[in-house]
Amino acid sequence: MLTNEVIFLVEEAPEGGYTARALGASIFTEADTLPELHAQLRDAARCQFDEGRRPGMVTVHIPTLRHSRGVAGWVAIPIKVSSRA
């Protein structure tokens, strides 16, 4: 799988914190805060893909407003995935 970007769907975990699932790749991670989650996502992308096939960016999609019919809006946050730790 060669891609320039991996997209993650972020949700609040029932027990607190956040979970993130990649769309189109087998990656799942979780963290207590959003800054911790961003770091986890970078690490997950580095571990999942070989150096030459690693995406340059992961994009985090976080629901901004929920209502009885589902999610009303999203915010997308790009996170650069560097080849260095």
TIZA-68971 format. One record per residue (C-alpha): z, y, x; residue in one letter. Coordinates in steps of 0.2 Angstrom, whole numbers, padded with zeros to 4 digits, always signed. Example, Ala and Ser with C-alpha at 12.3 -4.5 7.8 and 13.67 -1.06 7.14 Angstrom:
<sites>
+0039-0022+0062A/+0036-0005+0068S/
</sites>
This chain:
<sites>
+0000+0000+0000M/-0006+0016+0008L/+0000+0032-0001T/+0004+0050+0003N/+0018+0051-0010E/+0030+0040-0018V/+0037+0046-0035I/+0055+0042-0040F/+0063+0043-0057L/+0081+0049-0056V/+0094+0046-0070E/+0112+0049-0071E/+0122+0033-0069A/+0134+0028-0083P/+0148+0026-0070E/+0144+0043-0062G/+0132+0048-0049G/+0113+0045-0049Y/+0101+0031-0048T/+0083+0032-0042A/+0068+0020-0045R/+0051+0021-0037A/+0036+0021-0048L/+0023+0008-0041G/+0035+0002-0027A/+0050-0009-0026S/+0063+0004-0021I/+0079+0007-0030F/+0094+0017-0023T/+0109+0026-0029E/+0122+0040-0024A/+0136+0050-0030D/+0128+0067-0028T/+0110+0074-0028L/+0110+0079-0009P/+0116+0061-0005E/+0103+0054-0016L/+0089+0064-0006H/+0095+0057+0010A/+0095+0039+0002Q/+0077+0042-0004L/+0071+0047+0014R/+0080+0032+0021D/+0073+0020+0008A/+0055+0026+0011A/+0057+0024+0030R/+0064+0006+0027C/+0051+0001+0014Q/+0035+0006+0024F/+0029+0003+0041D/+0027+0019+0053E/+0009+0020+0050G/+0009+0017+0032R/+0024+0028+0027R/+0021+0042+0014P/+0023+0059+0020G/+0032+0064+0004M/+0043+0058-0010V/+0045+0067-0026T/+0060+0066-0036V/+0058+0068-0055H/+0075+0073-0064I/+0076+0075-0083P/+0082+0093-0087T/+0086+0091-0105L/+0089+0076-0116R/+0088+0075-0135H/+0088+0062-0149S/+0069+0059-0146R/+0070+0057-0127G/+0068+0068-0112V/+0062+0086-0116A/+0058+0091-0098G/+0058+0086-0080W/+0060+0095-0064V/+0050+0088-0049A/+0058+0090-0031I/+0047+0086-0016P/+0056+0079-0001I/+0048+0077+0016K/+0049+0060+0024V/+0049+0063+0043S/+0045+0049+0055S/+0061+0052+0064R/+0078+0048+0059A/
</sites>
